[in-house]
Amino acid sequence: MEPTQKKNFLFLMIVFIIAALVIMYVLSLRSQLQEVRANQGNYEEQIQSLSSIQNTDALKVNRQFLESFFTYQTTAERYKKVEPFMTDQGFKATHPSGTELPDSEGSVKSSMVGLKPFEYQTSKTEAEFFNEFKLTTEFNNVAATDTVIVKTSLIYVKEQGWKVDDVEFIGQLTGGK
């Protein structure tokens, strides 16, 4: 073999080896990418299942609390119905201006419809909701309906689940029936 043929042969061998290495590297990257995508899909499913369980449970407690708190025949009944959904601090937050619980069988009735909760989850154990709904309150047989916004703060209590820890009346939107 002549020196130029040897150089060409050596050059072709080097190109062939480099091409083989590049192909092996690309195939290796491709398999790693497929593995990462498979893991990502698995992790996304796990995260989704965890967060949907927590979100669903918090949302469910929020809804049950609001329905119990704003749908009642007497004010005394109201407080009996909501106590299981609340922490001690949350229960105290529902008292009007921190007064004692009403025990009268007065003529105040209330009902709510059209609940639209908007959730802001601050952590895995804390969630806040801004709740919009129509509230009809009847006092001495005179009814008034308003759209109100109430903020509820929930915390996750071990072995008890989600509990309402704070309730805040944000305001009402104008309009009647």
N, C-alpha and C positions, 0 to 999 in steps of 0.2 A: 504494500500500500504506500502510496505517495503521502508526503506530509500534508498536502491540502485535503486529500481524501480522509486522512486520519483526523484532521481538524474538523472536517464536515461531519464525520462519523461521531466524533466526541461531542460536537455541538448538538447533533441530533439526539444523542443519548442523554445529554444534560437536559435538553428541552423535553424529551420524553419523561425523564425522571421528575422534572419540575411539574409537568402537566399531570402526571400521576399523583404527585403530592397534593397539588391544588384540587384535583378531583376528590381525593380522599378527604381533604380538609372540608370541602363544600358538603360532601355527604355526611361528614361528622356533624357539621353545623346544622344541617337539615334535620338530622335525627334528634339533636339536642333541642332544636326549635319545636319539633313535634312533641317531645317530652314535656317541655315547658308549657305548651298549649294545653296538653292533656292535664297537667297539674293545675294550671290556671282555671280550667273549666271545673275541675273537681273542687278547688278552693272556692270558686264563685258559688257553686251549688251549696257547699257547706255554709258559707256566709249567708246566703239567701235563706236557707232553711233556719238558721239560728235567728237571724234578724226578723224573719217573718213570724216565727213563734213568739218572740218577745214583743214585736209590734202588735201582733194580733191580740195577745193577752193584755197588754197595756190599753189598747184601743177598746177591748171588750169591757174592762173594768171602768174605763172612762165613761163609756156609753151607759153601763149599768148604774154608775153613780149619778150621772146627770138625770137619767130617767127617774131614779128614785128621789132625787133631791128636788126636781122641778115638777113632778107629777104626784100630787097628794090631795087628800080630802081635808086633812087638818094639819096644822103646823106640828103638833106633837107626833103625828104619824110620820111626818117628813124625817124627823131626826132619828126615829127608831129604824127606819128603812135604810138610812145611809151609813149608819155606824159600822157595819161589817166591811164596808169598802174603804175605810179611812184609818189613818194613823191618829194617835191622840192629838197631835199638833193640827192635823187637817180637820179633825172634828171640831176643835176649838175655833178654827178659822171660819166655820160655818155659822157660829153664833152671831146674832145681830149685835154689833159693837161690843162683843165680849160679854154680853149679859148672860144670865142663866137661860137654860133651855125653856122654851114655852111649853106649858103643859095644858093649855086651854084647848077646848074643843071648838074654837071660834069658827067664824064663817068665812075663812080664807081658803080658797081652793086654787090649785094651779095645775097646768098641763103644758107639755112641750111637744112640738112636732118639727120635723124637718131638720134634724141635727146634722150639721156639717162640721166634723172635727178636722182640724189642721194640726198635724203632729210635728213637734220639733224634739227629737231625741238627743239629749245632751250627752248621755253615756249609756252603757248597757243596763244600768240600774236606775236611770232617771229619764223621765219623759215629760214633756210639757205639751199641752193641747190648747189651742185657741178654738173654742167651740161657738159656732153661730147657729141659732135656732129661733123659732117663733115660740114665744111664751105667752100663754093666756092666763091671766090672774083674775080671779073672781072674788070680790069683797062685798059682802052684803048684797049678793045677787046682781052686782054690776061688774061686767067683764071688760077687760082691756087686753088687747093683743099687741105685743111689740116684738121686734126682732132684736135679740140681745146677744152680746158676746161675753163669754165667760172663759177665763183662763184657769186650767187645772194643772197642777203639778203632781206627778206620780213618782213614787220611788218603789224599788223592788225590795221587799222585806223577805229575808231568808225564811223558808218553810211556811210563808203566808202568801207569797205572790205579790202582785202589784197592789199598792194602796195609794189613795189620794192623800197627799201631804199638805196641799194648800189649794184654796179656791179663791179666785179674785174676780169680782164683777168688773169688767172692762168698760162696758157701756151698752147703749142701745141705739139701734138705727131708727130713724124717724119713720113713721107710718103706722097705720092701725091695721084693722082687719083687711 
